[in-house]
Amino acid sequence: MTTQYGNQPTGQQHHGAPQRGASSNVLSIIAIVLGVIGFIILPIVFALAGLVMAIIAKTVRHERLSTIAIVVSAIGLVGGMVLGAVLSSM
């Protein structure tokens, strides 16, 4: 907006479009799913891939769910290996 005195701004700020990371949590959701799958089968493959995706979502894309995805993937990785060790010793 302009004032009657020319093209001077009136102090009103126009907010741009929201950042992509603020509205898109695609990598985080995929990482959560991979972490859960990794808890059940092949934790070194699935949960580790989920952990890498969650870290990328946190550092590069600044997604909101990335912290949850890191926790779920880490639990899937460690828990899946412990579960595999317990089941294999039976």
Beta strands, then each sheet from edge to edge (+ up, - down):
strand 1: 2-3
strand 2: 6-9
sheet 1: 1+ 2-
end
